């Protein structure tokens, strides 16, 4: 984890599923400075882990030559987490509805749904060198 001015933290991960384990330690380090409540920290951990998992699996297609970068900006009143991959991105309106009856028993497809319900705002941006949530 690297730290800059104004409580900006970052973590670079290889596109391997085992790297997801580093997210909790990263957020615990951030929380040692910003002091979130237990529920807030849990929600942030779930949403960030889902974003990182999607970046590794869907964005970078588990390519070990590609990376996922997490940047956290914290102020007294807000926390912004950005998860950047090297993929092509998603088309939000083509994602299946996880609450649709035919999708209820699927093992995958709830990550973005969870992020949106646990965070105040979730946005997707794509650039020449990858995408970001």
C-alpha atoms as one frame of an Amber mdcrd trajectory, in Angstrom:
protein
   0.000   0.000   0.000   1.293   3.419  -0.856   0.099   6.620   0.769   0.170
  10.152  -0.530  -1.026  13.524   0.705  -4.659  14.101   1.653  -5.265  10.468
   2.610  -4.829   8.910  -0.835  -3.922   5.230  -0.768  -3.208   2.830  -3.610
  -2.608  -0.862  -4.181  -1.496  -2.639  -7.370  -2.573  -6.256  -7.798  -1.715
  -8.931 -10.343  -4.697 -10.327 -12.233  -4.784 -13.527 -10.226  -7.728 -14.523
  -7.992  -5.458 -15.063  -4.956  -4.604 -11.340  -5.044  -8.132 -10.545  -3.811
  -6.942 -11.560  -0.337  -4.847  -8.363  -0.238  -7.937  -6.137  -0.429  -8.952
  -6.676   3.201  -5.469  -5.872   4.508  -5.380  -2.765   2.288  -8.727  -1.513
   3.593  -7.769  -2.324   7.183  -4.717  -0.105   6.671  -6.872   2.672   5.249
  -9.304   2.277   8.137  -6.533   2.597  10.720  -6.298   6.218   9.554  -9.907
   7.131   8.707 -11.750   5.068  11.371 -14.931   3.785   9.742 -17.592   2.044
  11.762 -17.815  -1.748  11.599 -20.780  -1.792   9.195 -19.276   0.882   6.934
 -15.987  -1.013   6.746 -17.777  -4.294   6.003 -19.826  -2.678   3.208 -16.710
  -1.071   1.747 -14.850  -4.382   1.878 -17.647  -6.296   0.129 -18.103  -3.659
  -2.592 -14.362  -3.269  -3.214 -13.779  -7.023  -3.257 -16.575  -7.433  -5.813
 -15.069  -4.682  -7.998 -11.586  -6.237  -7.796 -12.934  -9.713  -8.541 -14.759
  -8.373 -11.609 -11.649  -6.481 -12.738  -9.490  -9.605 -12.483 -11.989 -12.086
 -13.942 -13.909 -10.037 -16.514 -11.756  -6.983 -17.190  -8.315  -8.541 -17.359
  -9.508 -12.089 -18.060  -7.091 -13.399 -15.381  -4.139 -12.396 -17.567  -1.121
 -12.411 -15.204   0.562  -9.758 -17.358  -2.224  -7.276 -16.536  -2.829  -5.418
 -13.297  -5.678  -4.051 -11.204  -5.049  -0.811  -9.313  -7.113   0.332  -6.345
  -7.005   4.006  -5.393  -8.736   5.214  -2.235  -9.258   8.919  -1.535 -10.537
   9.683   1.945 -11.736  12.926   3.478 -13.561  13.637   6.733 -16.912  13.262
   4.962 -16.366  10.766   2.141 -14.405   7.843   0.752 -13.890   7.261  -2.935
 -12.594   3.907  -4.157 -11.541   3.474  -7.777 -10.721   0.045  -9.175  -8.951
   0.225 -12.529  -8.292  -2.730 -14.850  -6.788  -3.078 -18.312  -9.915  -4.494
 -19.943 -12.436  -3.277 -22.498 -15.279  -2.648 -20.063 -18.885  -3.616 -19.768
 -22.162  -2.456 -21.194 -24.282  -1.882 -18.119 -27.640  -2.247 -19.855 -26.739
  -5.775 -21.036 -26.101  -7.144 -17.553 -28.679  -9.700 -16.448 -30.958  -8.707
 -13.568 -29.895 -10.846 -10.572 -33.433 -10.542  -9.153 -35.050 -12.034 -12.251
 -36.472 -15.445 -11.368 -34.318 -17.237 -13.963 -31.156 -15.738 -12.398 -31.879
 -16.319  -8.708 -29.972 -19.600  -8.482 -27.001 -18.536 -10.618 -23.645 -18.581
  -8.827 -22.458 -15.371 -10.511 -23.911 -12.038 -11.555 -24.525 -10.240  -8.268
 -21.318  -8.218  -7.861 -22.471  -4.963  -9.439 -25.880  -5.353  -7.790 -24.159
  -5.646  -4.390 -21.863  -2.682  -5.061 -24.825  -0.484  -5.962 -26.739  -1.464
  -2.833 -23.816  -1.050  -0.440 -22.358   2.214  -1.777 -23.862   5.671  -2.250
 -22.732   5.810  -5.870 -21.215   3.409  -8.427 -19.963   4.650 -11.794 -18.190
   2.978 -14.707 -15.675   4.727 -16.962 -13.625   3.301 -19.823 -10.414   4.782
 -21.183  -7.814   3.790 -23.771  -5.832   1.868 -21.178  -8.699   0.130 -19.375
 -11.831   0.610 -17.341 -12.642   1.836 -13.888 -15.446   1.392 -11.407
